[in-house]
Amino acid sequence: MISQVTIIAPGLLGASLGKALHANQLAERITIWARRAETRLDAADQDWCHNAAETPECAVAGARIVVICTPVEAIAPMVARIAAHLPDDAIVTDVGSTKSLIARVCTQTLQATAATFVGSHPMAGSEKTGMRNADADLFRGKPCLVTPLPETSEPAVRAVVAFWRNLGMEVASLNPEKHDEIVAHVSHLPHVLASVLSAQLGTRDASWRHFSGNGLADTTRIAAGSPALWKSILEQNREEVLRALDGFDTELQSLRSALANEDWFTVLNLLERGKAFRDKLTPVRRDGGPEHTP
Amino acid sequence: MISQVTIIAPGLLGASLGKALHANQLAERITIWARRAETRLDAADQDWCHNAAETPECAVAGARIVVICTPVEAIAPMVARIAAHLPDDAIVTDVGSTKSLIARVCTQTLQATAATFVGSHPMAGSEKTGMRNADADLFRGKPCLVTPLPETSEPAVRAVVAFWRNLGMEVASLNPEKHDEIVAHVSHLPHVLASVLSAQLGTRDASWRHFSGNGLADTTRIAAGSPALWKSILEQNREEVLRALDGFDTELQSLRSALANEDWFTVLNLLERGKAFRDKLTPVRRDGGPEHTP
């Protein structure tokens, strides 16, 4: 059992984490800090929350593990803010969906302390947000990527891997650059395409949407996500997203040429390759519920 | 009540049509023809099917309305095959998801006869296929586009509009070129993008798919559709699909430049426009069941 877990900025993910730690008796004490006083009061009312601190500096006092659940652009500033207040040997992790920049900056920030940063990306977000949608089972069966740097202390990495695994997650460890390359392709690129398609159709006659079906609805569903949140993700992972876009563009231009030249062999081949990939996508999380993080 | 409806090639749509006509007592007699003898035998066993003819020429004898339910590339050849055997004043329609080429060729084919062609696109397909998934309620509440040419006889158009409306469909009438432009954007373009994204991801490390979530699963779902069927649709609607791709590409390149130049105002604006369109997509057919035709 972990003596104290501190959750900074408990929204859907952070509050679900608190509930899950409590339900599985994994932490003796759970402390939170939230920017809004109302959220702190709400949290203090819940059975999983033992202490809602007034400041992040106070919240990390006594913590064995600190989990930063802010939007991606606020993670490194928060680590800088709490650095001097962390107990010796504390481990700081996060739930951000980009990792390269965060891992580098936060590791550097904590170099002068006896605490360690180990980045995490639990892939258990939802289109729902906020503490009131929190769910103790949010993490169960979902993938979690833990992204140490080469110099990160082994025991700290093992502790973070165990932390998520104890919540039922399927944990893999890989370097932050590889993480960002993968999510640029399997998460950020699909989001960008859904947004571009939706934005483009938004320039057309408004009546057209009445003639669309579930195909368009599914293809564009993630475009309904928060623009501010996604802008931050694209900012943090700009270079990898650009590379993923280039790969997509090469394939798209090849299909476009094939259509223009009536090269139906190439068109059919692309449709078949697309089907082959889609048919193999494991439906592990097709439970009708949560979707991919952010 | 219609004296006789003949359904050529009853798969999911055609057999659902037979069931729906029977359940709503809209036809005195329903005759079918299917290419495979086994399908003809299966149909003959069902209470909605009064006659499973041995040839399409025999199947149309006595028909008031003939509905061609073959894949799009086989519709015009089938109309040519049955033309000389159609009763006077018979109306021929179809369920194809492209309309321009089909309406032009089929109208010309029937010019020498006393029968009339009026194209239809009931948007009530599903990823399920075949007679055994047929559902008498498949059409209820879904859109249907009826696509007469300027010279098509008014009474025939009214009869086809009434035919689909009596099955509970929301029928709109528009010219075949406009139909093809709209579906190129709201159906064929999303399909192409889902296929290109899937094909592209299929070239990457096979382990990556384990790190994806419901976002990718939804965005690529339609890429699992039949490559042969979709190749035919792209063949029939090639020019409009190319135009829709151009519009998409303009928007994509503008986002790409904004990302490359760190022009976050433009990125945020595009994400916001995408969300605005998606938020307004009417969830009329989000019943977890059928999707867009084909």
Interface residues (C-beta under 8 A of the other chain):
Chain A: M123 G125 K142 P143 L145 E170 A172 I182 V183 H185 V186 S187 L189 P190 H191 V192 L193 A194 S195 V196 L197 S198 A199 Q200 L201 G202 T203 R204 W208 R209 H210 F211 S212 G213 N214 G215 L216 A217 D218 T219 T220 R221 I222 A223 A224 G225 S226 P227 A228 W230 K231 L234 E235 R238 V241 L242 L245 G247 F248 D249 T250 E251 L252 L255 R256 L259 A260 E262 W264 V267 L268 L270 L271 E272 R273 G274 K275 A276 F277 R278 D279 K280 L281 T282 P283 V284 R285 R286 P290 E291 H292 T293
Chain B: M123 G125 K142 P143 L145 E170 A172 I182 V183 H185 V186 S187 L189 P190 H191 V192 L193 A194 S195 V196 L197 S198 A199 Q200 L201 G202 T203 R204 W208 R209 H210 F211 S212 G213 N214 G215 L216 A217 D218 T219 T220 R221 I222 A223 A224 G225 S226 P227 A228 W230 K231 L234 E235 R238 V241 L242 L245 G247 F248 D249 T250 E251 L252 L255 R256 L259 A260 E262 W264 V267 L268 L270 L271 E272 R273 G274 K275 A276 F277 R278 D279 K280 L281 T282 P283 V284 R285 R286 P290 E291 H292 T293
